[in-house]
Amino acid sequence: MVTLFLINWATILQIMEKLLSIETILALIVGTIGGMIIGALPGLSATMGVALLIPVTFGMDPVSGLTMLTAIYTSAIYGGSISAILIHTPGTPASAATALDGYQMTLQGKGMKALGVTTISSMIGGVISAVALLFLAPPLSLISLKFNAPEYFLIAVFGLTIIGSLSAGSMVKGLASGVFGMVIALIGVDILTGYPRYTFGISSLESGISLVPAMIGLFSLSQVMIQVEKMGTKSVKFTGELKGKVLPTMQEFKSIFPTIIRSSFIGIFVGMLPGAGGDIGSWVGYNEAKRFSKHPEKFGTGIIEGVAAPEAANNAVTGGALIPLLTLGIPGSATTAVLLGGLFIQGLIPGRELFTTHANITYSVIFGFIIANFLMGIAGLSAARLLVKVTEVPSSVLAPIIVVFSVVGSYAINNNVFDIYVMLFFGLAGYLMRKTGFHPAPVVLAIILGPLAENGFRQSLILSRGNMLDYFMSRPICLILIALIILSLFSPMILNRFKERQTTKAKEGISTSS
């Protein structure tokens, strides 16, 4: 009810006006369909899709632009299940658990039903998480009103410690990527003294490294280089036949409905944990469905609960991850780290102002996010037979298209050729990082949060008159943030062990049943 009291009739009319505009409707359609295609293509990801289309949103209305990005986010997570079910190749890491039972259903001639269950589960999970975002985010944003320089410094440090969680492998590599991003963030004019730092006499660097070209290079161009490497290898294609009805029977739907609801709430909770992501959410949802099932031995053999549970959970993660992003500026996943850049580009700062000063924009985006999940469900059920064709698009066709979008998008932000060189540099850096096991997401997060941390630290130093330890210890929120920072430094090890344990349990269950 808190949310409803914050929205007056004038805001409701503004929300309706923005959502019903032609630009927003087109943005919803493009974001939903585009996200499904990006997710279904093995090797591409929601993070890459969001990074690639952020330049498109620069000249758009904030509501239309951000709605398109959130639609891409949730639809790409769903799209990853298409290739997981049909060719046993997860389009995104969040769809790995779906492949266990989904592919078995395809082998049994139930591929259409598997796609239908996936679509319905993803839609319900996404809608529930969007409603949770609508009701939980406004009251949680009240916390940001109590923030001053010390709290902003620690919240930035907390965000930077999430770097370890965002790395695919070791925490050390994640932190090393973050250090590289912090160094990049120092380039430009000093925020207090006005003196140029690390510009090497290049005037274009005085304004710092442009965020969008860096993101495009790290996520999109580097992925193209990886895909080009694999062009010579034989790709896996769907060679079977899709038969039967896409919708489950009413009895089947009733049997999986409790699983969908339970997995949705699991996904929301996991999404709110910084750095956990959709892959953790899907495995937790899958494991809990197996634990509550009357026939746990059937998991891994093609049971529809084994498809519904991870799909409801990983799409529910999307709304859950947006809660800490909008309220405190803490990304819950690699994709929301890129979305944070999209907010800054539109001049929107996470916190209480998003739900007061910019309430018409924020609530419009949230309601647009709800609509995107419904639209994703309708499109998925209507085009289930056509979606298989998406998985067969060769890299030789995709690579040139992505490169053109990368170059045009980098140039269009500032109409500056130098930004294309920045994109190329970060593309090469991102490629080398991926080849050596470093994740590019921490670099982007460090570039965004670096200036906030530096500014908060310097102001705290002045306010504390040199005695920062006592100053921080006298502020309750600072103590909570310090505890969270310590916890986040150890959370990657805990999450990795948990993920390994869930994967092992699932595989053991499959081998036992077979």
N, C-alpha and C positions, 0 to 999 in steps of 0.2 A: 504493500500500500504506500510505502514511502515514495516510490517512483511516481505514482499517480498524483500525489500532492505536489510534486515538484513541477509537473507539467500543467500549465494553465491553458485556457481555451485558445488564446492567441498562438501559443506554441503548437498546440494540436493542429490548428489550421495551417500554420507554416510547414509542419511536418507533412501533412496531406498534400500541400501544394508542391513541395519538393519531391515527394515520392511519386506523384502522378505526372511529373514533368516528362517530356519526351526523352530528354537527356538521361535522366535517372533510369527510366524503363529500358532504354537501349544499353545503359551501363550494366544493369542487372542481367540482361540477356547475354551480352558479350562476356561478362565475368563468369556467369554460370556455365555456359557452353564452352568457353575458352578454358576454364579451370578443369572441366571434365576431360577435355582433350589432352591438356598438359599432364594431368595425373595419369591418364591411361597409357601415355607413351613411356615405356620403360627407360629409365635414365634421367628423365626430367622430374621436376619436383614442384611443389607449391611455392617454395621459397624462390626458385628461379622464375616462375611465372609472375609472382608479385614484383620481384625486382625488375623484370623486363618491362612491365607495363606501368611502373611508377611514373616514367617520363610522360606517358600519355595523359595521366591525371593532372599534370602540372597546369595545363590550361583549362581544366574542367572545373565546374562548380565543386566545392569540397564534398558535398553530399554525394554527388554522382561519382566522383573519383574514388572516395573511400568506400562507397558501397560496392563499386566494381572490384576493388582490391580484396575486400572481405568475401565477396562472392567467389572470387578465384581461389581464395584460401580454402573455404569449406568444400567447394566442388572438386578441387584437385585432390584433396584427401579421399573423397569418394571415388574419383576417377582411378586412383591407384589400385582399387579392388578389381577393376575390369580385367586388366592384364594378369592380376594375381589369380583370378578365377579361371580365365580362359587358357593361359599359357604358363601358369605356375611361375610367373615372374612379377613380383610386386612392383607396381608403378611408383609407389612411394614406400619408405620404410614403415609407415603406419599400417600398411596392408599386408605385412609379412604373416601375421597370424591368420588372416583371412584365407591365405593360400592353402593352408592345411586341409580344411574341409571343403573350401570352394572348388579347388581343382579336382578333388575326388568326386564331387557332384557332377562336374563337367564330364569326367571319364565315365560316369554312370548314365550319361545322357540327360542330366538335369541342369545343364548350364544356364538355360533361360530362367529356371526357378531360382538358381543361386544368384543371378543378377537381380532378379526381382526382390528377393529377401535382402540383399545388400542395399538396394536402392531405398526400400522402405525403412530399414534399420538406420541407415545414414541420415535420411530425412528426419525421422523422429528424434534421433540423438542430437542432430544439429538444431532442431527447433527448440527442444527442451533446454539445451545449453544457451541458446539465444534469449529465451525467456529468463533464465537464471541471470544472464548478463544484464538484462533490463531491470531486474529487481535488486540485484546484489551490488552492482557497481555504484549507483548514486550514494547509498549510505556509507560504503567503504571509502568513497572519495572525500568524505568529511575529515578523514585522517590527514589528508594533505594540507588542510588549513592550519595545522599545528606545526608545519615545517618552516624552518628558517635555514640559514646557511649551513649549520652543522648537520642538520637532518638531510639537506640536499646533497651534501658531500658524502654522507654515509649511504644514502639511497643509491647514489651513483657507484660507490664502491661495491655495494651489494649487487647491483646490476653487473658490475665487472667481474665479480666472483662467480656469477652464473656462467661465465665463459667456460669454466671447466665442464659444466653440465652440457653445454652446447656442442662440445667437441665430440666427434664420433668415437674417438679412441681414448687415449689417456688424458687425464686432467692436466698433466704437465704440458702436453702439446696445445691444449686449449688455452692455458694461461700464456704460453709463448705467443700464440696467435693474438691474444689480447694485448700483450706488450707491443707487438708490431703495430697494432691498431692505435695504441696510445701514442706511439712515436709519430704516426701519421697525423693524429689529432693535434699535435704540437705545432705542426707546420702552419705558418701564417703570422698575423700580427698578434703580439702579446695582448691579452684581454685587459690588462691593467696598465702596462707601461706604454703600449702602442708601438713597441719596437718589433721589427720583422724578425722571425725566428725560422731558421732552416729553409730559407727561400733561395739561397745560393744566387741571389741577384736576379731571379726570375720574377718579374712583376705579377704574372698570373698566379703565382703561389702565395701572394700576400693575403689574399682572401681565404686561404686555406684550401684543402682538397675538397672538391665538390663531391657531396655524398652520393648522389645518384649515379654518376659515371663510375664511381668506385664500386657501388653495389652491382651495377650491370656487369662490370668486368669480373668481379669475384664470383658471381653466381651464374650469369648467362654465358659470357664468352668462354670462361674456363670449362663450363659443361660442354660447349661445342667442341673444344679441343679434345676432351675426353671421348666424345661421341665419334669424332673423326678418326681417332685411334682405333676404334672398334669397327670401322667400316669394312675392313677386310674379313672380319669374322662372320660366321654364319649366324644370323639372328633367328630367334625362336618365333614361329608363327602358329596361329591357331589353324589346325587342319581338320578339326572335327566338324560336327553339324549341330547347330542350335535348334533344339526341338522342344515342343511342349509349351505350356502357358508360362508367362512371366510372373503372374501373380500367384502367391501361395493360396491354398484353400483357407476358408474361414477357420477350420479346425487347426490347421498349421499355424495360422496367425495368432490364434488364442494361446497356443502352446509356447510360442516364442515371445509374446508380448511382455510377460514379467521379466524375461531375460533382457529385452531391449530397454525397459525402464531402469532396471538395476545397472546395466552397463552404461546408460546415459549419465546417471548420477556419479558413477565411478569415473567416467571420462571428465565430467565437470571438475571434480575434485583434483584429479591428476593434472588437468590443464592449468589449474590455479597454482600448482607447484612449479616455480620457476625452473625451466630447463628440462622438465620431464618429457613433454612432447607426446605426439600421437602414437609412437611405437610402444612406449611404456603403457599408455592407456589401453591400447588394443590387447596387449598381452595380459594385463591385469583383468580386463573384461572377459577375455577368453578363459583364463584360469578360474575366475569366480563362477562363470557359467558352467564349467565342468564340475566344479565343486558342489554346486547346487543341483546339478542334473540328477535325475533318477537313473540315467544310463550313461555314466561317465566313460564307460569303456567304448562307446560309439564315437567319441570325439576323435577326429582324425580320419574317419572312415566315410565322411560325407554327410554329416548331420547338420540340419539347418540352424540349430542353435550355435554351432561352431562358426557359422557365417554371420549370424545376427549379432552375436555378442561383441566381437572385435570391431565391427563396423559401426554399431551404435556408440561404442566407447570412443573410437578415434575421431568421429565427427563431433561428439560432445566435447572433446578436448579443445576444439576451435573456439567455442564460446567461452569456455573456462579460461583459456589462455588470454582472451581479450580483457578479462576482468582486471588482473593486475596491471595490464598494459594501459588501460584507460584511466585507472584510478591513481596509480603511483608511477607509471612510466617504466614498469619492470616487465620485460617480455617473458612470456611463458614458454616460448619455443623459438626456433631459428626464424620461422616465417614471421612471427610477431615482432622480432627484432628488426626485420626489414619494414614491416608495417609502421613501426615507430618512426622510421625515417620518412614514411609517407605522411604521417601526422605533422611532423616538423616542417615539411615542404609546404603544407597547407597553412602553416602558421598556427597550428594547434598544439598546445602544451598539455600533456596528461595531468590530471588533477581535478580539483573542485570546479575550476572554471569551465571545463568541458560540459558540466552538468548544470551550470548557471548561465554564465555569459554566452556560451556557445551551445546552449541546450537544444536549440532547434536543429543544429547540425548533428550533434551527438545522437539524439534520439531518432533522428531521421535515418542515420547510418545503422543503428541497432534494429529498427523496424525493417529497414532494407535487408539486413542480415537474415531476419526471420523469413522475409519473402523469398530471398535467394535460396534458402533451404527447401521451401515448398516448390519453387521453380525447378530446383535440382532434382527433386523426386519425380515431378511430372515429366521433365525432359528425359530422365533416366529410364522411366517405365515406357515412355513412348518410343524411344530410339534404341532400345536394348539390342535389337538385331543389327543395327548399323554400327554400334559401338565397337564391334569386333574389328571393323575395317580400320579403326584408328590405330590399333596395335601393329598394323602392317605397314605404316608409313615409314619409308626408309630414312636413315640419317642423312643420306646424300641430298634429300629434299629439304629436311628440317634445318640442317646446318646453315645454308646460305640465307634462309629466311630469318633465323635468329641473329645472324651477324648483321644483316641490314637493319633490323629493329634496334640492335645494340648501338650501332653507329649513329643512326638517326635520333634515337632517344637521348644519347649522350650529348649530341650537338644541340638539340632543341631546348634543353633546359636553360642555357645561358647564351645560345647562339655563338658559341666559342669553340673554335677548332681545337684549342688546348685541351678541352674536356674529352675529346676523342682520344688524344694521347694518354690522358689519365686512365680512361677506360681500357685501352690496350695494355698499359702497364699493369693494372690490377687484374686484367684477364690472364696475363702471363704469370703474375704472382699467384693468383688463385689456382691456376693449373698446376704449378709446382707444389703448392700447398696440398692439393688433393692427391697428387702422386706420392707425396711423402707422409700422408696420414694426418695432415693438419686441416681443420675445418675452417672455412672462410667466415662463418657467422660471427665468431668472436671478434674478428677484425672490424666488421660493420658496427657491432655493439660498442666497441671501444672508441671508434671514431665519433659515434653519437654521444656517448656518456663522458668521454674524456674532458671536453670543455666544461661540462657541468661539475665534474669532480674537482677540476683545477680551480674553478671560480669559487666553489663552496669551501675548499680548503683554505684559499687565501683570505676569504672573508672571515672564516672561523678563526684563523690565526690572529687577525686584527681584533675581532670581538673578544677573544680569550686573553688578549694582551700577553701572549706567549705561553700561557698555561693551558694548553689544549686538553690535556688529560682530565684535569679537574672540571673543566668547562663541559666536556662531553659527559662525564660521569654524573653531573648535576642535572642532566636532561633525560627524563624517563624514556622518551622515544629513541634517543640515541643509544641507550642501553639495550633496548629491544633490537634495534638495527645491528648493533655489534654482535649480539647473540645470533641473529639470522646470518650474518656474514660468516661467522665461524661454522655454523651449521651447513651453509651452502658450499663451503670449501670441502666438506667431507661427503656431501650428498652425491656427487658423481660416483664415488666408489660404492656407496650403498645402492644407488640406482642400477649401476652396471651389474653388480652381483645379483640383484633381484631379477633383472632382465635375463641374465644367463640361467638363473634357476627356473624361471618360468618357461624359457625355451627348452631347457633340458627335460622338465616335467612333461611338456607337450609332446616332445619327441619320444620319450619313454612310453607315454600313453599310447601313441600310435603304433610303436613297435610291439607293445604287449597285445593290443587288440588285433594286430595283423598276424 
